[in-house]
Structure formats: structure tokens, C-alpha cells
Amino acid sequence: MNGHDMNAPMQPAARGINLVKVYGQGDAAVRALDGISIEFAPGQFSAIMGPSGSGKSTLMHCMAGLDTITSGQVFVGETELSTLHDKELTRLRRDKIGFIFQAYNLVPTLTAAENITLPMDIAGRKPDQAWVDRLIDTVGLRPRLAHRPSELSGGQQQRVAAARALASRPSIVFADEPTGNLDSRASAEVLGFLRTSVEEFEQTVVMVTHDPSAASYAERVVFLADGRIVDEMESPTADKVLDRMKGLGD
């Protein structure tokens, strides 16, 4: 338990309290989040699922400080996001949060190795080379490090993006449909890496997905519908998730 007092409650890696997000005004107003409270424990792999328009991406963007909430509170560690100025929020996202998007978001002119350390290079910080080397070997990219994104398959590009997200040892990684553009084999490679990062590196991962087999890699699935949490499931299987999703409709 890395020296923590077993009885002391673990500080959540991130939490939201009574989150409301309204887009638009008057008659056109849409409540994308309708009073959600949620916690993400450190060293846990959570998936967020729900039909289109359920608020799952909005929830993630608000938790990650990419979008502002209308009311409520978002904490990453002990820091409440609404108390931060733009510059402080940018620094928090850079230092404490890793991102993996559906589009791999790699810089096409940089090699795989350069893409992995890019966030730290921009911040002017030296990467922990031993840690980066471990990540590279865990995602199996050692032979591809000198290649540019155009010379890599989709699955390899997404593994570069996943390694980049973990390279700065963030408190929490948010992954938005990370396997959305990948075939099943490449998906399994990326999801396997995320699962390993949780089990071996004690990384905290929160993934938005609509894919029951992707969700089955998580330890916990949170189901959203109409901007609210309607269910949770521990130790999910693809079949159990699929059954639950059928009940929510799409």
C-alpha cells in the first residue's frame, strides 16, 4: 500500500460534486450534466458509458478542466479547478493530467520518441528516462521509436499517444474513446497497456467509451443517462455491460 496508513481514507485522484453543465439559454438550454457527484479512486481504471447525448464526454471534459461547469465543484487531488486562473489551470493540466483522444493527436513531423516526451519538452522539464524507457517497453514500441506517425499503424500511433499521456506521471489519465479508430487487435493492445499501467504503475485511468468490450478492461463502469449517473458496475464483463446498455437505449 506504498506506506499509506491502511485506515486513512485515500484522497480521490479526482472528484466532482453536484456537477451541472448547461449549454445554451432559455428554451434552447440543454442540461448536459444534471447534478452528478462522482469520485475516481487512485490506482483504479474506470469506464464511463451511456447512450449518445448522455453527458459522458461532457463529464470527462469538465473533470479534466477542458470545459467549465455551470455549477458544482471539480477537484483534481486537493485542487478545486474553479479557483484557478487560466495559467494555473494550464499548468495543472500539463503536470497532473494525461490525455488520450480518439484522434491520436500526434505531431506528424516528430518521431515516436519525440512525441512521447513532447509535453515535458514544451514545459522545459527533463523526462525521467528510466520511466519513459519502461513505458516504451510496456507498449512494445522500442523498434518504432525513430518512425514518424505516418509510418506507424493506427494502433502504434495510439500506443505512442498513451505512452505520451503517462510520460509525465500524471495523477490521472483521461481517455476519450481511445479505441474509437482502431480494429479489435489494436484496441486490445492499447487497452491492455492502460490496464497494465493501472495494475503495475498504479496509474489512475478514466475512459469514456461506448464499446462494451473496451469497458470490460476497466475495474468499474459508471453508466450515465440524460446527464445523471444511473448505475455502476464492478468487475465488468462485456456481456454484462452490453445487457446494461440495452436497458438504457441509445
C-alpha positions as CSV (number, residue, x, y, z in Angstrom):
1,M,0.0,0.0,0.0
2,N,3.0,2.3,-0.6
3,G,3.3,3.2,3.1
4,H,-0.2,4.7,3.5
5,D,-1.9,4.3,6.8
6,M,-4.4,1.5,6.0
7,N,-7.1,3.2,7.9
8,A,-6.7,6.7,6.5
9,P,-9.1,7.4,3.6
10,M,-7.4,7.7,0.3
11,Q,-7.7,11.1,-1.3
12,P,-9.6,10.6,-4.6
13,A,-7.5,11.3,-7.7
14,A,-10.4,13.4,-8.9
15,R,-13.9,14.1,-7.8
16,G,-17.0,16.0,-8.9
17,I,-19.6,17.4,-6.5
18,N,-23.1,18.1,-7.8
19,L,-21.9,18.9,-11.3
20,V,-24.3,20.8,-13.6
21,K,-23.5,21.8,-17.1
22,V,-26.0,23.8,-19.2
23,Y,-25.4,24.6,-22.8
24,G,-27.4,27.4,-24.5
25,Q,-30.0,29.6,-22.8
26,G,-33.8,29.9,-22.4
27,D,-35.9,27.4,-24.4
28,A,-32.8,26.1,-26.2
29,A,-30.9,25.3,-22.9
30,V,-29.7,21.7,-22.6
31,R,-28.6,20.2,-19.2
32,A,-25.7,18.0,-20.3
33,L,-24.9,17.3,-16.7
34,D,-27.8,17.3,-14.2
35,G,-26.3,17.1,-10.7
36,I,-23.6,14.4,-10.9
37,S,-21.4,13.6,-8.0
38,I,-18.6,11.1,-8.6
39,E,-15.1,10.1,-7.3
40,F,-12.2,8.4,-9.0
41,A,-10.0,6.4,-6.6
42,P,-6.3,6.5,-7.2
43,G,-4.9,3.4,-9.0
44,Q,-8.2,2.5,-10.4
45,F,-9.4,2.0,-14.1
46,S,-12.9,3.4,-14.5
47,A,-15.0,3.5,-17.6
48,I,-17.8,5.9,-18.3
49,M,-20.6,4.7,-20.5
50,G,-24.0,5.8,-21.8
51,P,-26.1,6.4,-24.9
52,S,-25.2,9.3,-27.3
53,G,-26.0,12.5,-25.6
54,S,-25.9,11.1,-22.0
55,G,-23.2,13.5,-21.0
56,K,-20.2,11.2,-20.8
57,S,-17.8,13.3,-22.8
58,T,-19.1,16.5,-21.1
59,L,-18.4,14.9,-17.8
60,M,-14.9,14.0,-18.8
61,H,-14.1,17.4,-20.3
62,C,-15.3,19.1,-17.1
63,M,-13.4,16.8,-14.8
64,A,-10.2,17.3,-16.9
65,G,-10.6,21.1,-16.9
66,L,-11.1,21.2,-20.7
67,D,-14.6,22.7,-20.2
68,T,-16.1,24.7,-17.4
69,I,-19.1,23.6,-15.3
70,T,-22.2,25.8,-14.8
71,S,-22.3,24.9,-11.1
72,G,-20.8,22.4,-8.7
73,Q,-17.1,21.7,-7.9
74,V,-14.4,19.7,-9.6
75,F,-11.3,18.6,-7.7
76,V,-8.1,17.1,-9.1
77,G,-6.3,15.9,-6.0
78,E,-6.9,18.6,-3.5
79,T,-7.1,21.4,-6.0
80,E,-10.5,22.8,-6.9
81,L,-10.4,23.8,-10.6
82,S,-12.8,26.8,-10.4
83,T,-10.3,28.5,-8.1
84,L,-7.5,28.5,-10.7
85,H,-6.7,31.2,-13.2
86,D,-6.1,30.2,-16.8
87,K,-2.4,29.9,-16.4
88,E,-2.7,27.8,-13.3
89,L,-5.3,25.6,-15.0
90,T,-3.0,25.1,-18.0
91,R,-0.1,24.1,-15.6
92,L,-2.4,21.7,-13.7
93,R,-3.5,20.0,-16.9
94,R,0.1,19.8,-18.0
95,D,1.6,18.5,-14.7
96,K,-1.3,16.4,-13.2
97,I,-3.4,15.2,-16.1
98,G,-2.7,12.9,-19.1
99,F,-5.0,12.9,-22.1
100,I,-5.6,10.2,-24.8
101,F,-8.1,11.2,-27.5
102,Q,-9.8,9.2,-30.3
103,A,-7.7,11.1,-32.9
104,Y,-4.2,10.3,-31.9
105,N,-3.2,14.0,-31.8
106,L,0.5,13.2,-32.6
107,V,2.8,15.8,-34.2
108,P,3.4,14.5,-37.7
109,T,6.9,16.0,-38.0
110,L,8.2,14.4,-34.8
111,T,9.3,10.8,-34.3
112,A,7.5,8.5,-31.9
113,A,10.2,9.1,-29.3
114,E,9.9,12.9,-29.6
115,N,6.1,12.7,-29.5
116,I,6.2,10.7,-26.2
117,T,8.3,13.3,-24.4
118,L,6.8,16.4,-26.1
119,P,4.7,17.7,-23.2
120,M,7.8,17.7,-21.0
121,D,9.9,19.2,-23.7
122,I,7.4,22.1,-24.0
123,A,7.4,22.5,-20.2
124,G,11.2,22.6,-20.2
125,R,11.4,19.6,-17.9
126,K,13.8,16.7,-18.2
127,P,11.9,13.4,-18.7
128,D,12.6,10.6,-16.2
129,Q,14.4,8.5,-18.7
130,A,14.1,5.2,-16.8
131,W,10.3,5.7,-16.5
132,V,10.0,6.6,-20.2
133,D,12.0,3.5,-21.1
134,R,9.7,1.4,-19.0
135,L,6.7,2.8,-20.8
136,I,8.2,2.3,-24.3
137,D,8.9,-1.4,-23.5
138,T,5.5,-1.9,-21.9
139,V,3.7,-0.5,-25.1
140,G,6.2,-2.5,-27.2
141,L,7.4,0.5,-29.3
142,R,11.1,0.1,-28.9
143,P,11.7,-0.8,-32.6
144,R,9.5,2.1,-33.9
145,L,10.9,5.0,-31.9
146,A,12.6,6.7,-34.9
147,H,9.4,6.5,-37.0
148,R,7.1,9.4,-37.7
149,P,3.3,8.9,-37.2
150,S,2.7,8.4,-40.9
151,E,5.0,5.4,-40.8
152,L,3.1,3.8,-37.9
153,S,-0.2,1.9,-37.8
154,G,-3.2,3.3,-36.0
155,G,-2.7,1.0,-33.1
156,Q,1.0,2.0,-32.9
157,Q,0.1,5.7,-33.1
158,Q,-2.4,5.3,-30.2
159,R,0.2,3.5,-28.1
160,V,2.5,6.4,-28.7
161,A,-0.3,8.7,-27.5
162,A,-0.9,6.5,-24.5
163,A,2.8,6.5,-23.6
164,R,2.9,10.3,-24.0
165,A,-0.1,10.6,-21.6
166,L,1.8,8.7,-18.9
167,A,5.3,10.1,-19.5
168,S,4.9,12.9,-17.0
169,R,3.5,10.5,-14.4
170,P,0.2,12.4,-14.1
171,S,-2.2,12.0,-11.2
172,I,-5.0,10.9,-13.6
173,V,-5.3,10.0,-17.3
174,F,-8.5,10.8,-19.1
175,A,-9.1,8.7,-22.3
176,D,-11.9,9.8,-24.6
177,E,-12.9,6.8,-26.9
178,P,-9.2,5.8,-27.2
179,T,-10.0,2.8,-29.3
180,G,-12.7,4.5,-31.5
181,N,-10.5,4.4,-34.6
182,L,-8.8,1.0,-34.0
183,D,-9.5,-2.5,-35.1
184,S,-10.1,-5.1,-32.4
185,R,-6.4,-6.3,-32.2
186,A,-5.0,-2.8,-31.9
187,S,-7.8,-1.9,-29.4
188,A,-6.7,-4.8,-27.2
189,E,-3.1,-3.6,-27.3
190,V,-4.0,-0.1,-26.2
191,L,-6.5,-1.3,-23.5
192,G,-4.0,-3.9,-22.3
193,F,-1.4,-1.1,-21.8
194,L,-3.9,1.0,-19.9
195,R,-4.8,-1.9,-17.7
196,T,-1.1,-2.7,-17.1
197,S,-0.4,1.0,-16.2
198,V,-3.1,0.7,-13.5
199,E,-2.0,-2.7,-12.2
200,E,1.8,-2.2,-12.3
201,F,2.3,1.5,-12.2
202,E,-0.7,2.4,-10.0
203,Q,-1.9,4.9,-12.6
204,T,-5.4,6.2,-12.4
205,V,-7.3,6.0,-15.7
206,V,-10.8,7.3,-16.6
207,M,-12.1,6.2,-20.0
208,V,-15.2,7.3,-21.9
209,T,-16.3,4.5,-24.3
210,H,-19.4,3.2,-26.0
211,D,-17.7,-0.2,-26.6
212,P,-18.7,-3.0,-24.0
213,S,-15.5,-5.0,-24.8
214,A,-13.4,-1.9,-24.1
215,A,-15.3,-1.3,-20.8
216,S,-14.5,-4.9,-19.7
217,Y,-10.9,-3.9,-19.3
218,A,-11.9,-1.4,-16.6
219,E,-12.4,-2.4,-12.9
220,R,-15.5,-0.2,-12.6
221,V,-18.1,1.1,-15.1
222,V,-20.3,4.1,-14.4
223,F,-23.4,4.4,-16.5
224,L,-24.9,7.8,-17.5
225,A,-28.2,8.6,-19.0
226,D,-29.6,12.1,-19.5
227,G,-26.8,13.8,-17.6
228,R,-27.2,11.6,-14.5
229,I,-25.5,8.5,-13.1
230,V,-28.0,5.7,-13.3
231,D,-25.8,2.7,-12.4
232,E,-22.4,1.4,-11.5
233,M,-20.8,-2.0,-12.1
234,E,-17.6,-3.5,-10.5
235,S,-15.5,-6.2,-12.3
236,P,-17.5,-5.8,-15.6
237,T,-17.6,-8.3,-18.4
238,A,-18.5,-7.3,-22.0
239,D,-21.8,-9.3,-21.8
240,K,-22.9,-7.7,-18.5
241,V,-22.1,-4.2,-19.9
242,L,-23.9,-4.9,-23.1
243,D,-27.0,-6.1,-21.2
244,R,-27.0,-2.9,-19.1
245,M,-26.5,-0.7,-22.1
246,K,-29.5,-2.3,-23.8
247,G,-31.6,-1.2,-20.9
248,L,-30.5,2.4,-21.4
249,G,-31.3,2.5,-25.1
250,D,-29.2,4.6,-27.5
